[in-house]
Amino acid sequence: MTIRAFITIEDEGSVDVFVVTDLLSDVERAARDAAVDAAREVGAQIGLSPVAVDAISDRLRNQPESILWIEEVSTGSKKFAGIIVTAFVSAAMQATIGASIEEGWKQTEAHKAIVEMVPKIEAYLVENFAQHFSQHGPAPEQRRYEYVPVAIRREGDDLVIEIRTRPRQLRPPVT
């Protein structure tokens, strides 16, 4: 499962590297926190113990790989196209409760509930992303960039998160 992410920094000239790194870090943190929320929601709905849900959440928070992967960068306004890998939620759940997923497990009501719940992980993650993005890092007025509200839409089978920003700082003078 993936969610398409389109991030645009509207500026035709130079952009401070900290604007780019802050923005991408904020998107990563928001996606990771939204993934934790999705796992908690799914865990609660299928009746996982609080200990298992906490273990899954810890795996998601401490996953060494990024949950945001950049696929393309365009010129002009800086445009980043990437994916938010929602499979990290499923992988964390499987790694945490994987020992239980044996032949007998497949016959349980909990397994049936998980099978039905997995497609909802993507929807839960997207629902929580915009809220987490607006809450990360410094207050919006103190960020190195300003942005319009996050747009979330469906394109065919894909969910798309679109973030449009512009740097708050002026470009350095051309010498």
C-alpha positions as CSV (number, residue, x, y, z in Angstrom):
1,M,0.0,0.0,0.0
2,T,1.3,3.4,-0.8
3,I,0.0,7.0,-0.8
4,R,1.3,9.4,-3.4
5,A,2.8,12.6,-2.0
6,F,3.3,15.8,-4.1
7,I,5.3,18.5,-2.3
8,T,5.9,21.8,-4.1
9,I,8.1,24.7,-2.9
10,E,6.9,27.6,-5.1
11,D,10.0,29.5,-5.9
12,E,11.8,29.9,-9.3
13,G,15.2,30.7,-7.8
14,S,17.4,29.4,-5.1
15,V,15.9,27.9,-2.0
16,D,17.6,27.7,1.4
17,V,18.6,24.1,2.1
18,F,17.0,24.3,5.6
19,V,13.6,25.1,4.0
20,V,13.8,21.8,2.0
21,T,15.1,19.7,4.9
22,D,12.7,21.1,7.4
23,L,9.8,20.6,5.0
24,L,10.7,17.0,4.1
25,S,11.4,16.2,7.8
26,D,8.0,17.6,8.8
27,V,6.3,15.4,6.1
28,E,8.2,12.4,7.3
29,R,7.3,12.9,11.0
30,A,3.7,13.6,10.1
31,A,3.5,10.4,8.0
32,R,5.2,8.4,10.8
33,D,2.8,9.7,13.5
34,A,-0.2,9.2,11.2
35,A,1.0,5.6,10.7
36,V,1.2,5.1,14.5
37,D,-2.4,6.4,14.8
38,A,-3.5,4.1,12.0
39,A,-1.9,1.1,13.8
40,R,-3.5,2.1,17.1
41,E,-6.9,2.4,15.4
42,V,-6.6,-1.0,13.7
43,G,-5.2,-2.6,16.8
44,A,-8.2,-1.3,18.9
45,Q,-10.7,-2.5,16.3
46,I,-9.3,-6.0,16.1
47,G,-8.9,-6.3,19.9
48,L,-5.1,-6.4,20.2
49,S,-3.8,-6.1,23.7
50,P,-2.5,-2.6,24.7
51,V,1.0,-4.2,25.1
52,A,0.9,-5.4,21.4
53,V,-0.4,-2.0,20.2
54,D,2.4,-0.2,22.1
55,A,5.0,-2.6,20.6
56,I,3.7,-1.9,17.1
57,S,3.7,1.8,17.8
58,D,7.3,1.7,19.0
59,R,8.4,-0.2,15.9
60,L,6.8,2.4,13.7
61,R,8.4,5.3,15.6
62,N,11.9,3.7,15.6
63,Q,11.8,2.2,12.1
64,P,15.3,3.1,10.7
65,E,14.1,3.6,7.1
66,S,12.2,6.6,6.1
67,I,8.5,6.2,5.6
68,L,8.7,9.0,2.9
69,W,10.5,8.0,-0.3
70,I,11.3,10.6,-3.0
71,E,10.7,9.4,-6.5
72,E,11.2,12.5,-8.5
73,V,12.4,16.1,-8.2
74,S,11.5,18.7,-10.8
75,T,13.0,22.1,-11.7
76,G,11.4,25.6,-11.6
77,S,9.3,25.5,-8.5
78,K,10.9,22.7,-6.5
79,K,8.5,19.7,-6.9
80,F,9.1,16.5,-5.0
81,A,7.0,13.4,-6.0
82,G,7.2,10.5,-3.6
83,I,5.3,7.9,-1.8
84,I,4.4,7.3,1.8
85,V,4.9,3.6,2.4
86,T,2.0,2.4,4.4
87,A,3.3,-1.1,4.3
88,F,5.5,-0.1,7.4
89,V,2.3,-0.3,9.4
90,S,1.5,-3.9,8.2
91,A,5.2,-4.9,8.6
92,A,5.3,-3.6,12.2
93,M,2.1,-5.4,13.1
94,Q,3.4,-8.6,11.5
95,A,6.8,-8.3,13.2
96,T,5.1,-7.8,16.5
97,I,2.4,-10.5,16.3
98,G,4.1,-12.6,13.6
99,A,4.7,-15.6,15.9
100,S,0.9,-15.9,16.2
101,I,0.3,-15.9,12.5
102,E,0.5,-19.7,12.0
103,E,-2.0,-22.2,10.6
104,G,-4.3,-22.0,13.6
105,W,-4.1,-18.2,13.5
106,K,-5.6,-18.1,10.0
107,Q,-8.8,-19.8,11.4
108,T,-9.4,-17.2,14.1
109,E,-11.9,-14.4,14.2
110,A,-9.0,-12.0,14.9
111,H,-7.3,-13.0,11.7
112,K,-10.5,-12.4,9.7
113,A,-10.8,-9.0,11.3
114,I,-7.2,-8.1,10.4
115,V,-7.7,-9.2,6.8
116,E,-10.7,-6.9,6.6
117,M,-8.9,-4.1,8.4
118,V,-5.6,-3.9,6.4
119,P,-7.1,-1.9,3.5
120,K,-8.4,0.6,6.0
121,I,-4.8,1.4,7.2
122,E,-4.3,3.7,4.2
123,A,-7.5,5.6,4.9
124,Y,-6.6,6.0,8.6
125,L,-3.1,7.2,7.8
126,V,-4.4,9.8,5.3
127,E,-7.1,11.0,7.7
128,N,-4.5,11.8,10.4
129,F,-1.7,13.1,8.1
130,A,-3.0,16.7,7.7
131,Q,-3.5,17.1,11.4
132,H,0.0,15.8,12.3
133,F,1.6,17.9,9.5
134,S,0.2,21.1,11.0
135,Q,1.3,20.1,14.5
136,H,4.9,19.3,13.8
137,G,8.0,21.4,14.5
138,P,7.6,25.0,15.3
139,A,4.3,26.8,15.1
140,P,3.3,27.5,11.5
141,E,4.2,31.2,11.8
142,Q,7.7,30.2,13.0
143,R,8.5,27.7,10.2
144,R,11.0,28.5,7.4
145,Y,8.2,27.9,5.0
146,E,4.5,28.7,4.8
147,Y,1.9,26.4,3.2
148,V,-1.7,26.2,2.2
149,P,-3.8,23.6,3.9
150,V,-2.8,20.0,2.9
151,A,-5.0,18.7,0.0
152,I,-6.0,15.1,0.1
153,R,-7.7,13.6,-2.9
154,R,-8.3,10.3,-4.7
155,E,-6.8,9.7,-8.2
156,G,-8.1,6.4,-9.4
157,D,-7.0,3.8,-6.9
158,D,-4.4,6.1,-5.3
159,L,-4.8,8.4,-2.4
160,V,-2.8,11.6,-3.0
161,I,-1.5,14.1,-0.4
162,E,-0.5,17.5,-1.9
163,I,1.5,20.1,0.0
164,R,2.1,23.5,-1.6
165,T,4.7,25.8,0.2
166,R,6.8,28.8,-0.3
167,P,9.9,29.9,1.6
168,R,9.5,32.6,4.2
169,Q,13.1,33.7,3.7
170,L,14.3,35.9,0.9
171,R,16.7,34.5,-1.6
172,P,20.3,35.5,-1.2
173,P,21.5,38.3,-3.5
174,V,22.9,37.1,-6.8
175,T,26.6,38.0,-7.0
